[in-house]
Amino acid sequence: MKNQVKTINHLGQVVYQESVEFYKEKLSVYSKDFLQNALIPQLYEWSNAYKAAVEL
C-alpha cells in the first residue's frame, strides 16, 4: 500500500488505489479515442484511473 491513496467506493467501502498522476502517466500512451470509447465507460467515476483518463 505504499504511495496509495484511500478512497471510498460506490459501495461505501474503503479502497486503496494509486494516485491520479500515476494513472495519467500509465494511460498517456493510449489515444484519446481509446480512452473515451473503450476505457472510460468501464471505470467507476470515483476511481483515480477514471479521473486520470478524463483529464487526458
N, CA and C atoms as a LAMMPS dump frame, in Angstrom:
ITEM: TIMESTEP
0
ITEM: NUMBER OF ATOMS
168
ITEM: BOX BOUNDS ff ff ff
-5.0000000000000000e+02 5.0000000000000000e+02
-5.0000000000000000e+02 5.0000000000000000e+02
-5.0000000000000000e+02 5.0000000000000000e+02
ITEM: ATOMS id mol type element x y z
1 1 1 N 0.803 -1.199 0
2 1 2 C 0 0 0
3 1 3 C 0.847 1.265 0
4 2 1 N 2.068 1.158 -0.318
5 2 2 C 2.957 2.319 -0.333
6 2 3 C 2.536 3.288 -1.434
7 3 1 N 2.428 4.566 -1.079
8 3 2 C 2.076 5.636 -2.01
9 3 3 C 0.669 5.524 -2.58
10 4 1 N -0.199 4.779 -1.957
11 4 2 C -1.572 4.682 -2.427
12 4 3 C -2.46 5.625 -1.623
13 5 1 N -3.556 6.031 -2.248
14 5 2 C -4.489 6.938 -1.587
15 5 3 C -5.752 6.189 -1.192
16 6 1 N -6.333 6.617 -0.093
17 6 2 C -7.552 5.996 0.422
18 6 3 C -8.752 6.663 -0.237
19 7 1 N -9.683 5.853 -0.735
20 7 2 C -10.87 6.342 -1.418
21 7 3 C -12.074 5.541 -0.94
22 8 1 N -13.234 6.159 -0.963
23 8 2 C -14.481 5.459 -0.663
24 8 3 C -15.132 5.118 -2
25 9 1 N -15.444 3.841 -2.219
26 9 2 C -16.028 3.434 -3.495
27 9 3 C -17.546 3.6 -3.494
28 10 1 N -18.176 3.181 -4.582
29 10 2 C -19.617 3.342 -4.755
30 10 3 C -20.438 2.497 -3.785
31 11 1 N -19.813 1.556 -3.108
32 11 2 C -20.492 0.722 -2.118
33 11 3 C -20.249 1.218 -0.696
34 12 1 N -19.535 2.334 -0.579
35 12 2 C -19.22 2.886 0.727
36 12 3 C -18.047 2.205 1.41
37 13 1 N -17.312 1.398 0.66
38 13 2 C -16.159 0.685 1.204
39 13 3 C -14.883 1.493 0.976
40 14 1 N -13.938 1.327 1.881
41 14 2 C -12.635 1.976 1.725
42 14 3 C -11.777 1.118 0.803
43 15 1 N -11.221 1.744 -0.225
44 15 2 C -10.291 1.063 -1.128
45 15 3 C -9.028 1.909 -1.229
46 16 1 N -7.933 1.259 -1.518
47 16 2 C -6.658 1.951 -1.705
48 16 3 C -6.269 1.823 -3.166
49 17 1 N -5.875 2.934 -3.758
50 17 2 C -5.521 2.936 -5.171
51 17 3 C -4.377 3.908 -5.418
52 18 1 N -3.794 3.782 -6.59
53 18 2 C -2.703 4.678 -6.971
54 18 3 C -3.257 6.082 -7.211
55 19 1 N -2.385 7.056 -7.262
56 19 2 C -2.786 8.45 -7.446
57 19 3 C -3.23 8.715 -8.885
58 20 1 N -3.917 9.831 -9.073
59 20 2 C -4.33 10.254 -10.408
60 20 3 C -3.097 10.443 -11.29
61 21 1 N -2.042 11.019 -10.744
62 21 2 C -0.811 11.248 -11.511
63 21 3 C -0.213 9.929 -12.002
64 22 1 N -0.254 8.902 -11.171
65 22 2 C 0.245 7.579 -11.548
66 22 3 C -0.518 7.065 -12.768
67 23 1 N -1.848 7.133 -12.711
68 23 2 C -2.661 6.641 -13.818
69 23 3 C -2.5 7.499 -15.066
70 24 1 N -2.33 8.802 -14.907
71 24 2 C -2.125 9.658 -16.074
72 24 3 C -0.86 9.256 -16.813
73 25 1 N 0.187 8.946 -16.061
74 25 2 C 1.441 8.508 -16.681
75 25 3 C 1.239 7.196 -17.435
76 26 1 N 0.544 6.25 -16.826
77 26 2 C 0.335 4.937 -17.449
78 26 3 C -0.605 5.011 -18.649
79 27 1 N -1.638 5.853 -18.557
80 27 2 C -2.644 5.923 -19.617
81 27 3 C -2.251 6.843 -20.767
82 28 1 N -1.225 7.648 -20.59
83 28 2 C -0.842 8.621 -21.617
84 28 3 C -0.374 7.971 -22.916
85 29 1 N -0.08 6.696 -22.906
86 29 2 C 0.363 6.005 -24.125
87 29 3 C -0.807 5.64 -25.039
88 30 1 N -2.032 5.761 -24.534
89 30 2 C -3.212 5.394 -25.316
90 30 3 C -3.821 6.625 -25.976
91 31 1 N -4.488 6.401 -27.097
92 31 2 C -5.131 7.509 -27.806
93 31 3 C -6.339 8.01 -27.019
94 32 1 N -6.681 9.269 -27.246
95 32 2 C -7.856 9.845 -26.583
96 32 3 C -9.12 9.112 -27.014
97 33 1 N -9.147 8.666 -28.264
98 33 2 C -10.294 7.913 -28.77
99 33 3 C -10.467 6.616 -27.984
100 34 1 N -9.381 5.89 -27.763
101 34 2 C -9.446 4.648 -26.986
102 34 3 C -9.91 4.929 -25.562
103 35 1 N -9.351 5.964 -24.95
104 35 2 C -9.731 6.289 -23.577
105 35 3 C -11.216 6.607 -23.484
106 36 1 N -11.713 7.429 -24.401
107 36 2 C -13.115 7.848 -24.36
108 36 3 C -14.076 6.716 -24.684
109 37 1 N -13.758 5.93 -25.69
110 37 2 C -14.714 4.939 -26.179
111 37 3 C -14.581 3.555 -25.57
112 38 1 N -13.403 3.197 -25.105
113 38 2 C -13.203 1.843 -24.59
114 38 3 C -12.959 1.798 -23.086
115 39 1 N -12.143 2.688 -22.588
116 39 2 C -11.741 2.586 -21.187
117 39 3 C -12.696 3.29 -20.226
118 40 1 N -12.98 4.552 -20.472
119 40 2 C -13.799 5.336 -19.537
120 40 3 C -15.148 4.681 -19.239
121 41 1 N -15.852 4.13 -20.24
122 41 2 C -17.146 3.506 -19.92
123 41 3 C -17.05 2.319 -18.95
124 42 1 N -15.874 1.75 -18.801
125 42 2 C -15.704 0.588 -17.927
126 42 3 C -15.263 0.951 -16.509
127 43 1 N -14.946 2.218 -16.273
128 43 2 C -14.408 2.632 -14.979
129 43 3 C -15.471 3.315 -14.126
130 44 1 N -15.311 3.206 -12.826
131 44 2 C -16.187 3.922 -11.901
132 44 3 C -15.717 5.364 -11.777
133 45 1 N -16.661 6.301 -11.643
134 45 2 C -16.321 7.719 -11.564
135 45 3 C -15.476 8.066 -10.347
136 46 1 N -15.575 7.283 -9.285
137 46 2 C -14.796 7.569 -8.072
138 46 3 C -13.338 7.118 -8.199
139 47 1 N -13.019 6.323 -9.212
140 47 2 C -11.659 5.777 -9.312
141 47 3 C -10.674 6.81 -9.858
142 48 1 N -9.466 6.727 -9.393
143 48 2 C -8.422 7.628 -9.879
144 48 3 C -8.066 7.335 -11.328
145 49 1 N -8.236 6.103 -11.771
146 49 2 C -7.997 5.776 -13.181
147 49 3 C -9.002 6.524 -14.059
148 50 1 N -10.252 6.576 -13.631
149 50 2 C -11.283 7.321 -14.364
150 50 3 C -10.925 8.802 -14.42
151 51 1 N -10.584 9.363 -13.27
152 51 2 C -10.238 10.787 -13.204
153 51 3 C -9.063 11.107 -14.12
154 52 1 N -8.067 10.236 -14.142
155 52 2 C -6.896 10.451 -14.995
156 52 3 C -7.27 10.375 -16.467
157 53 1 N -8.072 9.384 -16.839
158 53 2 C -8.468 9.219 -18.237
159 53 3 C -9.268 10.426 -18.718
160 54 1 N -10.147 10.943 -17.883
161 54 2 C -10.946 12.115 -18.246
162 54 3 C -10.055 13.344 -18.411
163 55 1 N -9.057 13.488 -17.548
164 55 2 C -8.151 14.639 -17.633
165 55 3 C -7.265 14.593 -18.874
166 56 1 N -6.968 13.388 -19.358
167 56 2 C -6.128 13.275 -20.552
168 56 3 C -6.959 13.613 -21.771
